[in-house]
Amino acid sequence: MKNQLRELRAAHNWSQGALADELGVSRQTVNAIETGKYDPSLPLAFKLAKLFKKPIEEIFLAEDI
């Protein structure tokens, strides 16, 4: 699943570690989501949407639905 997480994080000048702390996950989790190696749980996706004040659909872009 493609996502805009890296761009959103960069726009806020947050490191992966800082974002991970905000979300209560590891930096490795943030990296895995950004690189498309891990799809977040629904609760984590909602946390991201709330944190960035964006709909989930603007953060995560489904490939080949």
Backbone as JSON, one array per atom type, in Angstrom:
{
  "sequence": "MKNQLRELRAAHNWSQGALADELGVSRQTVNAIETGKYDPSLPLAFKLAKLFKKPIEEIFLAEDI",
  "N": [[0.85, -1.17, 0.0], [0.67, 2.1, -0.97], [1.77, 5.2, 0.51], [1.6, 8.47, 2.02], [3.16, 9.09, 4.13], [5.93, 9.65, 4.65], [6.27, 12.12, 3.33], [4.4, 13.72, 4.71], [5.46, 13.6, 7.3], [7.95, 14.81, 6.89], [7.12, 17.37, 6.16], [6.37, 18.34, 8.6], [8.73, 18.49, 9.83], [9.61, 16.33, 11.4], [11.45, 13.68, 12.83], [11.77, 10.14, 12.15], [11.84, 8.87, 14.6], [10.7, 10.79, 16.32], [8.08, 10.92, 15.33], [7.33, 8.29, 15.8], [7.37, 8.28, 18.61], [5.21, 10.02, 19.11], [3.15, 8.42, 18.22], [3.34, 6.15, 19.73], [4.75, 3.89, 18.94], [7.47, 1.92, 17.56], [10.49, 3.3, 16.06], [11.27, 1.73, 13.98], [8.86, 0.66, 13.13], [7.6, 2.91, 12.02], [9.4, 3.39, 9.92], [9.03, 1.01, 8.45], [6.36, 1.27, 7.64], [6.54, 3.6, 6.06], [8.17, 2.68, 3.97], [6.58, 0.82, 2.81], [6.63, -1.8, 3.65], [5.1, -2.65, 5.68], [1.75, -2.68, 6.59], [-0.22, -0.52, 8.43], [-2.12, -1.15, 11.45], [-5.69, -0.73, 11.77], [-6.41, 0.95, 14.02], [-3.94, 2.31, 14.34], [-3.71, 3.59, 11.87], [-5.86, 5.37, 12.09], [-4.88, 6.94, 14.21], [-2.73, 8.17, 12.91], [-4.11, 9.63, 10.95], [-5.56, 11.4, 12.56], [-3.48, 12.76, 13.87], [-2.18, 14.05, 11.71], [-4.28, 15.45, 10.74], [-5.79, 14.68, 8.5], [-7.84, 12.87, 6.17], [-7.9, 9.29, 6.26], [-7.78, 8.22, 3.71], [-6.29, 10.09, 2.32], [-3.78, 9.73, 3.25], [-3.1, 7.05, 2.95], [-2.89, 5.14, 0.05], [-4.58, 2.93, -1.78], [-3.45, 0.21, -3.71], [-4.39, -1.28, -6.68], [-7.2, -2.16, -6.02]],
  "CA": [[0.0, 0.0, 0.0], [1.43, 3.35, -1.0], [1.32, 6.16, 1.5], [2.19, 9.81, 2.02], [3.66, 9.31, 5.48], [7.24, 10.31, 4.63], [6.07, 13.52, 2.95], [3.72, 14.41, 5.82], [6.41, 13.7, 8.4], [8.95, 15.81, 6.5], [6.47, 18.69, 6.19], [6.32, 18.75, 10.0], [10.11, 18.44, 10.32], [9.72, 15.3, 12.43], [12.23, 12.48, 12.51], [10.98, 8.92, 12.32], [11.76, 8.63, 16.03], [9.74, 11.73, 16.91], [6.74, 10.46, 14.93], [7.1, 7.04, 16.54], [7.02, 8.65, 19.99], [3.85, 10.57, 19.09], [2.2, 7.34, 17.94], [3.51, 5.05, 20.68], [5.29, 2.73, 18.23], [8.92, 2.02, 17.39], [10.97, 3.97, 14.86], [11.29, 0.72, 12.94], [7.5, 0.56, 12.61], [7.4, 4.07, 11.14], [10.19, 3.13, 8.72], [8.39, -0.07, 7.68], [5.16, 1.83, 7.01], [6.97, 4.51, 5.0], [8.75, 1.94, 2.85], [5.57, -0.1, 2.27], [6.88, -3.16, 4.1], [4.14, -2.97, 6.74], [0.51, -1.91, 6.58], [-0.58, -0.3, 9.83], [-3.44, -1.58, 11.92], [-6.7, 0.32, 11.64], [-6.25, 1.97, 15.07], [-2.76, 3.12, 14.05], [-4.06, 4.45, 10.73], [-6.69, 6.45, 12.64], [-3.98, 7.83, 14.96], [-2.0, 8.97, 11.92], [-5.06, 10.57, 10.35], [-5.86, 12.43, 13.56], [-2.26, 13.53, 14.1], [-1.91, 14.9, 10.56], [-5.53, 16.14, 10.4], [-6.11, 14.3, 7.13], [-8.57, 11.6, 6.07], [-7.05, 8.13, 6.03], [-7.64, 8.05, 2.26], [-5.26, 11.0, 1.8], [-2.48, 9.25, 3.73], [-2.87, 5.71, 2.39], [-3.45, 5.0, -1.28], [-4.67, 1.51, -2.12], [-2.99, -0.19, -5.04], [-5.15, -2.41, -7.24], [-8.28, -2.6, -5.12]],
  "C": [[0.9, 1.24, 0.0], [0.89, 4.3, 0.06], [2.11, 7.46, 1.39], [2.89, 10.11, 3.35], [5.0, 10.05, 5.49], [7.1, 11.79, 4.31], [5.41, 14.31, 4.08], [4.67, 14.62, 6.99], [7.44, 14.79, 8.11], [8.37, 17.23, 6.55], [6.38, 19.24, 7.61], [7.71, 18.77, 10.65], [10.28, 17.48, 11.49], [10.63, 14.19, 11.94], [11.3, 11.28, 12.64], [10.81, 8.62, 13.81], [10.75, 9.52, 16.71], [8.31, 11.31, 16.58], [6.38, 9.19, 15.69], [6.69, 7.33, 17.98], [5.6, 9.19, 20.08], [2.8, 9.47, 18.97], [2.27, 6.2, 18.95], [3.95, 3.76, 20.01], [6.8, 2.91, 18.12], [9.26, 2.8, 16.11], [10.98, 3.0, 13.69], [9.91, 0.53, 12.31], [7.21, 1.7, 11.64], [8.15, 3.85, 9.83], [9.52, 2.07, 7.84], [7.12, 0.42, 6.99], [5.56, 2.72, 5.84], [7.48, 3.78, 3.77], [7.78, 0.91, 2.25], [5.77, -1.54, 2.67], [5.87, -3.61, 5.15], [2.93, -2.08, 6.56], [0.06, -1.75, 8.02], [-1.95, -0.89, 10.17], [-4.42, -0.43, 11.74], [-6.59, 1.36, 12.75], [-5.04, 2.87, 14.83], [-3.02, 4.06, 12.87], [-4.93, 5.62, 11.18], [-5.86, 7.43, 13.44], [-3.22, 8.75, 14.01], [-2.91, 10.03, 11.31], [-5.37, 11.72, 11.3], [-4.66, 13.34, 13.77], [-2.0, 14.51, 12.96], [-3.14, 15.67, 10.09], [-5.88, 15.95, 8.92], [-6.98, 13.04, 7.16], [-7.59, 10.47, 5.78], [-6.77, 7.96, 4.54], [-6.6, 8.98, 1.65], [-3.86, 10.57, 2.23], [-2.12, 7.94, 3.05], [-3.61, 5.56, 1.08], [-3.42, 3.52, -1.67], [-4.2, 1.28, -3.54], [-3.85, -1.38, -5.49], [-6.21, -2.94, -6.27], [-9.03, -3.72, -5.78]]
}
